[in-house]
């Protein structure tokens, strides 16, 4: 799938997940998993050396955490740890922050 299409899908999925979360719907967790999946697809299509690739990787991990799936978030982070030292630090920080909250 083209990255332009994935970006549009991610934006729509984020908006939907945020709205469902704001309204207190239980389906918000499923919506955040959709965001995580789309962000992960975007991360596959974009190199970690690009700003968009880094954003997609962090977004996939954050969305999995918002969905309440810490194991999936850890697995995603583990798959991105070798991308760049900065990415490794960012992902560890994201996971640590979630673990503290």
OpenMM code with the backbone's topology and positions (N, CA, C; nanometers):
from openmm import Vec3, app, unit

residues = "UNK UNK UNK UNK UNK UNK UNK UNK UNK UNK UNK UNK UNK UNK UNK UNK UNK UNK UNK UNK UNK UNK UNK UNK UNK UNK UNK UNK UNK UNK UNK UNK UNK UNK UNK UNK UNK UNK UNK UNK UNK UNK UNK UNK UNK UNK UNK UNK UNK UNK UNK UNK UNK UNK UNK UNK UNK UNK UNK UNK UNK UNK UNK UNK UNK UNK UNK UNK UNK UNK UNK UNK UNK UNK UNK UNK UNK UNK UNK UNK UNK UNK UNK UNK UNK UNK UNK UNK UNK UNK UNK UNK UNK UNK UNK UNK UNK UNK UNK UNK UNK".split()
positions = [
    Vec3(0.0847, -0.1175, 0.0000),
    Vec3(0.0000, 0.0000, 0.0000),
    Vec3(0.0892, 0.1238, 0.0000),
    Vec3(0.0462, 0.2241, -0.0694),
    Vec3(0.1211, 0.3479, -0.0803),
    Vec3(0.1252, 0.4227, 0.0539),
    Vec3(0.2378, 0.4895, 0.0795),
    Vec3(0.2509, 0.5606, 0.2070),
    Vec3(0.1509, 0.6756, 0.2194),
    Vec3(0.1159, 0.7395, 0.1082),
    Vec3(0.0167, 0.8476, 0.1152),
    Vec3(-0.1177, 0.7939, 0.1638),
    Vec3(-0.1557, 0.6781, 0.1135),
    Vec3(-0.2815, 0.6161, 0.1552),
    Vec3(-0.2734, 0.5758, 0.3023),
    Vec3(-0.1611, 0.5162, 0.3417),
    Vec3(-0.1442, 0.4769, 0.4824),
    Vec3(-0.1506, 0.5983, 0.5746),
    Vec3(-0.0900, 0.7083, 0.5342),
    Vec3(-0.0957, 0.8301, 0.6163),
    Vec3(-0.2390, 0.8779, 0.6343),
    Vec3(-0.3177, 0.8726, 0.5291),
    Vec3(-0.4584, 0.9133, 0.5379),
    Vec3(-0.5342, 0.8191, 0.6312),
    Vec3(-0.5106, 0.6886, 0.6148),
    Vec3(-0.5771, 0.5907, 0.7011),
    Vec3(-0.5379, 0.6075, 0.8471),
    Vec3(-0.4094, 0.6326, 0.8733),
    Vec3(-0.3622, 0.6536, 1.0108),
    Vec3(-0.4295, 0.7761, 1.0715),
    Vec3(-0.4336, 0.8849, 0.9956),
    Vec3(-0.4957, 1.0079, 1.0478),
    Vec3(-0.6417, 0.9844, 1.0850),
    Vec3(-0.7145, 0.9168, 0.9968),
    Vec3(-0.8550, 0.8876, 1.0250),
    Vec3(-0.8717, 0.7952, 1.1442),
    Vec3(-0.7857, 0.6950, 1.1535),
    Vec3(-0.7938, 0.6002, 1.2653),
    Vec3(-0.7615, 0.6678, 1.3979),
    Vec3(-0.6640, 0.7566, 1.3982),
    Vec3(-0.6298, 0.8302, 1.5210),
    Vec3(-0.7478, 0.9162, 1.5635),
    Vec3(-0.8076, 0.9878, 1.4686),
    Vec3(-0.9216, 1.0737, 1.5006),
    Vec3(-1.0344, 0.9903, 1.5614),
    Vec3(-1.0648, 0.8763, 1.4974),
    Vec3(-1.1724, 0.7900, 1.5457),
    Vec3(-1.1418, 0.7375, 1.6864),
    Vec3(-1.0189, 0.6910, 1.7084),
    Vec3(-0.9808, 0.6374, 1.8399),
    Vec3(-0.9901, 0.7453, 1.9471),
    Vec3(-0.9451, 0.8657, 1.9150),
    Vec3(-0.9517, 0.9754, 2.0122),
    Vec3(-1.0963, 1.0094, 2.0467),
    Vec3(-1.1838, 1.0125, 1.9454),
    Vec3(-1.3247, 1.0436, 1.9692),
    Vec3(-1.3910, 0.9360, 2.0550),
    Vec3(-1.3656, 0.8109, 2.0218),
    Vec3(-1.4233, 0.7015, 2.1003),
    Vec3(-1.3737, 0.7044, 2.2442),
    Vec3(-1.2446, 0.7345, 2.2600),
    Vec3(-1.1865, 0.7429, 2.3941),
    Vec3(-1.2493, 0.8580, 2.4725),
    Vec3(-1.2647, 0.9736, 2.4091),
    Vec3(-1.3239, 1.0899, 2.4740),
    Vec3(-1.4674, 1.0619, 2.5191),
    Vec3(-1.5392, 0.9872, 2.4358),
    Vec3(-1.6787, 0.9553, 2.4680),
    Vec3(-1.6918, 0.8374, 2.5639),
    Vec3(-1.5795, 0.7740, 2.5962),
    Vec3(-1.5803, 0.6661, 2.6930),
    Vec3(-1.6276, 0.5319, 2.6397),
    Vec3(-1.6244, 0.5135, 2.5093),
    Vec3(-1.6667, 0.3864, 2.4502),
    Vec3(-1.5581, 0.2811, 2.4664),
    Vec3(-1.5994, 0.1601, 2.5018),
    Vec3(-1.5047, 0.0492, 2.5177),
    Vec3(-1.4365, 0.0150, 2.3856),
    Vec3(-1.5001, 0.0444, 2.2748),
    Vec3(-1.4427, 0.0144, 2.1435),
    Vec3(-1.3207, 0.1009, 2.1118),
    Vec3(-1.2902, 0.1962, 2.1983),
    Vec3(-1.1707, 0.2794, 2.1769),
    Vec3(-1.0446, 0.1931, 2.1763),
    Vec3(-1.0413, 0.0893, 2.2582),
    Vec3(-0.9235, 0.0022, 2.2614),
    Vec3(-0.9017, -0.0654, 2.1267),
    Vec3(-1.0093, -0.1144, 2.0652),
    Vec3(-0.9962, -0.1760, 1.9327),
    Vec3(-0.9514, -0.0730, 1.8301),
    Vec3(-1.0016, 0.0488, 1.8438),
    Vec3(-0.9628, 0.1554, 1.7511),
    Vec3(-0.8139, 0.1874, 1.7652),
    Vec3(-0.7630, 0.1872, 1.8886),
    Vec3(-0.6189, 0.2115, 1.9083),
    Vec3(-0.5355, 0.0973, 1.8512),
    Vec3(-0.5879, -0.0257, 1.8557),
    Vec3(-0.5149, -0.1377, 1.7937),
    Vec3(-0.5103, -0.1208, 1.6423),
    Vec3(-0.6171, -0.0673, 1.5854),
    Vec3(-0.6164, -0.0381, 1.4419),
    Vec3(-0.5089, 0.0657, 1.4108),
    Vec3(-0.4994, 0.1675, 1.4939),
    Vec3(-0.3950, 0.2691, 1.4752),
    Vec3(-0.2572, 0.2032, 1.4824),
    Vec3(-0.2372, 0.1172, 1.5813),
    Vec3(-0.1082, 0.0493, 1.5965),
    Vec3(-0.0745, -0.0318, 1.4720),
    Vec3(-0.1720, -0.1020, 1.4181),
    Vec3(-0.1492, -0.1835, 1.2982),
    Vec3(-0.1157, -0.0979, 1.1774),
    Vec3(-0.1885, 0.0100, 1.1601),
    Vec3(-0.1609, 0.0995, 1.0467),
    Vec3(-0.0247, 0.1664, 1.0607),
    Vec3(0.0067, 0.2098, 1.1821),
    Vec3(0.1379, 0.2722, 1.2051),
    Vec3(0.2500, 0.1713, 1.1798),
    Vec3(0.2291, 0.0464, 1.2193),
    Vec3(0.3299, -0.0571, 1.1966),
    Vec3(0.3495, -0.0812, 1.0468),
    Vec3(0.2402, -0.0784, 0.9703),
    Vec3(0.2516, -0.0919, 0.8243),
    Vec3(0.3291, 0.0254, 0.7654),
    Vec3(0.3011, 0.1436, 0.8157),
    Vec3(0.3735, 0.2625, 0.7707),
    Vec3(0.5213, 0.2524, 0.8066),
    Vec3(0.5490, 0.2003, 0.9248),
    Vec3(0.6883, 0.1830, 0.9687),
    Vec3(0.7626, 0.0847, 0.8779),
    Vec3(0.6922, -0.0163, 0.8277),
    Vec3(0.7548, -0.1112, 0.7350),
    Vec3(0.7904, -0.0440, 0.6029),
    Vec3(0.7080, 0.0519, 0.5630),
    Vec3(0.7246, 0.1170, 0.4333),
    Vec3(0.8254, 0.2313, 0.4359),
    Vec3(0.8536, 0.2830, 0.5551),
    Vec3(0.9417, 0.3999, 0.5671),
    Vec3(1.0668, 0.3650, 0.6473),
    Vec3(1.1826, 0.4126, 0.6038),
    Vec3(1.3048, 0.3829, 0.6788),
    Vec3(1.3089, 0.4583, 0.8118),
    Vec3(1.3757, 0.3996, 0.9089),
    Vec3(1.3897, 0.4641, 1.0403),
    Vec3(1.4734, 0.5906, 1.0314),
    Vec3(1.5477, 0.6048, 0.9233),
    Vec3(1.6303, 0.7240, 0.9068),
    Vec3(1.5475, 0.8465, 0.8679),
    Vec3(1.4216, 0.8247, 0.8263),
    Vec3(1.3364, 0.9380, 0.7901),
    Vec3(1.2527, 0.9800, 0.9101),
    Vec3(1.2215, 1.1093, 0.9202),
    Vec3(1.1369, 1.1549, 1.0318),
    Vec3(1.0021, 1.0820, 1.0358),
    Vec3(0.9420, 1.0595, 0.9179),
    Vec3(0.8126, 0.9918, 0.9124),
    Vec3(0.8233, 0.8474, 0.9601),
    Vec3(0.9339, 0.7827, 0.9291),
    Vec3(0.9554, 0.6450, 0.9738),
    Vec3(0.9681, 0.6363, 1.1248),
    Vec3(1.0382, 0.7331, 1.1825),
    Vec3(1.0527, 0.7353, 1.3289),
    Vec3(0.9183, 0.7635, 1.3961),
    Vec3(0.8436, 0.8560, 1.3391),
    Vec3(0.7113, 0.8886, 1.3942),
    Vec3(0.6202, 0.7662, 1.3888),
    Vec3(0.6233, 0.6930, 1.2780),
    Vec3(0.5389, 0.5739, 1.2642),
    Vec3(0.5758, 0.4686, 1.3673),
    Vec3(0.7034, 0.4485, 1.3908),
    Vec3(0.7472, 0.3480, 1.4883),
    Vec3(0.7028, 0.3855, 1.6297),
    Vec3(0.7257, 0.5115, 1.6663),
    Vec3(0.6808, 0.5563, 1.7985),
    Vec3(0.5287, 0.5511, 1.8086),
    Vec3(0.4608, 0.5881, 1.7007),
    Vec3(0.3148, 0.5867, 1.6993),
    Vec3(0.2579, 0.4479, 1.7154),
    Vec3(0.3203, 0.3492, 1.6519),
    Vec3(0.2728, 0.2111, 1.6637),
    Vec3(0.2821, 0.1638, 1.8079),
    Vec3(0.3936, 0.1939, 1.8729),
    Vec3(0.4133, 0.1519, 2.0120),
    Vec3(0.3163, 0.2253, 2.1038),
    Vec3(0.3032, 0.3550, 2.0868),
    Vec3(0.2117, 0.4329, 2.1712),
    Vec3(0.0669, 0.3870, 2.1548),
    Vec3(0.0266, 0.3611, 2.0297),
    Vec3(-0.1119, 0.3179, 2.0052),
    Vec3(-0.1389, 0.1815, 2.0697),
    Vec3(-0.0427, 0.0913, 2.0621),
    Vec3(-0.0603, -0.0393, 2.1274),
    Vec3(-0.0753, -0.0216, 2.2785),
    Vec3(0.0006, 0.0705, 2.3350),
    Vec3(-0.0117, 0.0979, 2.4783),
    Vec3(-0.1488, 0.1570, 2.5105),
    Vec3(-0.1971, 0.2496, 2.4268),
    Vec3(-0.3292, 0.3083, 2.4493),
    Vec3(-0.4385, 0.2027, 2.4379),
    Vec3(-0.4125, 0.1008, 2.3570),
    Vec3(-0.5085, -0.0090, 2.3436),
    Vec3(-0.5026, -0.1031, 2.4628),
    Vec3(-0.4044, -0.0818, 2.5500),
    Vec3(-0.3911, -0.1664, 2.6684),
    Vec3(-0.3174, -0.2965, 2.6420),
    Vec3(-0.2468, -0.3038, 2.5309),
    Vec3(-0.1761, -0.4268, 2.4953),
    Vec3(-0.0254, -0.4060, 2.5105),
    Vec3(0.0219, -0.4179, 2.6360),
    Vec3(0.1630, -0.3933, 2.6655),
    Vec3(0.2525, -0.4934, 2.5940),
    Vec3(0.2084, -0.6170, 2.5834),
    Vec3(0.2888, -0.7205, 2.5165),
    Vec3(0.3097, -0.6856, 2.3698),
    Vec3(0.2043, -0.6438, 2.3035),
    Vec3(0.2170, -0.6045, 2.1625),
    Vec3(0.3095, -0.4836, 2.1488),
    Vec3(0.2948, -0.3875, 2.2397),
    Vec3(0.3816, -0.2691, 2.2377),
    Vec3(0.5280, -0.3098, 2.2549),
    Vec3(0.5537, -0.4010, 2.3476),
    Vec3(0.6914, -0.4488, 2.3682),
    Vec3(0.7445, -0.5198, 2.2442),
    Vec3(0.6601, -0.6023, 2.1810),
    Vec3(0.7024, -0.6734, 2.0611),
    Vec3(0.7333, -0.5768, 1.9470),
    Vec3(0.6484, -0.4767, 1.9303),
    Vec3(0.6752, -0.3754, 1.8277),
    Vec3(0.8066, -0.3042, 1.8578),
    Vec3(0.8231, -0.2617, 1.9825),
    Vec3(0.9455, -0.1908, 2.0210),
    Vec3(1.0678, -0.2785, 1.9958),
    Vec3(1.0591, -0.4050, 2.0313),
    Vec3(1.1719, -0.4962, 2.0108),
    Vec3(1.2077, -0.5063, 1.8628),
    Vec3(1.1080, -0.5018, 1.7766),
    Vec3(1.1354, -0.5124, 1.6333),
    Vec3(1.2006, -0.3860, 1.5779),
    Vec3(1.1885, -0.2743, 1.6506),
    Vec3(1.2468, -0.1476, 1.6049),
    Vec3(1.3757, -0.1110, 1.6780),
    Vec3(1.4158, -0.1872, 1.7782),
    Vec3(1.5296, -0.1488, 1.8625),
    Vec3(1.6611, -0.1349, 1.7868),
    Vec3(1.6785, -0.2096, 1.6818),
    Vec3(1.8046, -0.2025, 1.6085),
    Vec3(1.8048, -0.0976, 1.4991),
    Vec3(1.6972, -0.0224, 1.4848),
    Vec3(1.6895, 0.0773, 1.3780),
    Vec3(1.7928, 0.1880, 1.3952),
    Vec3(1.7909, 0.2555, 1.5083),
    Vec3(1.8883, 0.3613, 1.5378),
    Vec3(1.9023, 0.3718, 1.6893),
    Vec3(2.0154, 0.4211, 1.7385),
    Vec3(2.0298, 0.4400, 1.8838),
    Vec3(1.9237, 0.5346, 1.9406),
    Vec3(1.8912, 0.6386, 1.8665),
    Vec3(1.7896, 0.7329, 1.9127),
    Vec3(1.6545, 0.6646, 1.9239),
    Vec3(1.6227, 0.5815, 1.8238),
    Vec3(1.4954, 0.5094, 1.8266),
    Vec3(1.4900, 0.4168, 1.9470),
    Vec3(1.5982, 0.3487, 1.9740),
    Vec3(1.6051, 0.2572, 2.0888),
    Vec3(1.5763, 0.3336, 2.2176),
    Vec3(1.6377, 0.4493, 2.2340),
    Vec3(1.6173, 0.5307, 2.3551),
    Vec3(1.4744, 0.5819, 2.3638),
    Vec3(1.4207, 0.6296, 2.2502),
    Vec3(1.2835, 0.6805, 2.2486),
    Vec3(1.1837, 0.5719, 2.2884),
    Vec3(1.2003, 0.4536, 2.2325),
    Vec3(1.1056, 0.3450, 2.2596),
    Vec3(1.1154, 0.2969, 2.4033),
    Vec3(1.2347, 0.2897, 2.4551),
    Vec3(1.2492, 0.2499, 2.5969),
    Vec3(1.1838, 0.3521, 2.6880),
    Vec3(1.1999, 0.4805, 2.6544),
    Vec3(1.1387, 0.5868, 2.7340),
    Vec3(0.9862, 0.5760, 2.7299),
    Vec3(0.9303, 0.5498, 2.6121),
    Vec3(0.7849, 0.5361, 2.5963),
    Vec3(0.7335, 0.4199, 2.6811),
    Vec3(0.8005, 0.3065, 2.6736),
    Vec3(0.7597, 0.1893, 2.7526),
    Vec3(0.7751, 0.2143, 2.9015),
    Vec3(0.8854, 0.2791, 2.9416),
    Vec3(0.9076, 0.3090, 3.0835),
    Vec3(0.8015, 0.4036, 3.1377),
    Vec3(0.7679, 0.5066, 3.0598),
    Vec3(0.6657, 0.6019, 3.1027),
    Vec3(0.5320, 0.5331, 3.1213),
    Vec3(0.4982, 0.4433, 3.0307),
    Vec3(0.3712, 0.3716, 3.0416),
    Vec3(0.3721, 0.2805, 3.1637),
    Vec3(0.4848, 0.2150, 3.1895),
    Vec3(0.4945, 0.1238, 3.3033),
    Vec3(0.4790, 0.2000, 3.4358),
    Vec3(0.5255, 0.3244, 3.4397),
    Vec3(0.5140, 0.4045, 3.5619),
    Vec3(0.3724, 0.4558, 3.5842),
    Vec3(0.2955, 0.4692, 3.4764),
    Vec3(0.1602, 0.5267, 3.4934),
    Vec3(0.0538, 0.4230, 3.5177),
] * unit.nanometer
topology = app.Topology()
chain = topology.addChain("A")
for resn in residues:
    res = topology.addResidue(resn, chain)
    for name in ("N", "CA", "C"):
        topology.addAtom(name, app.Element.getBySymbol(name[0]), res)
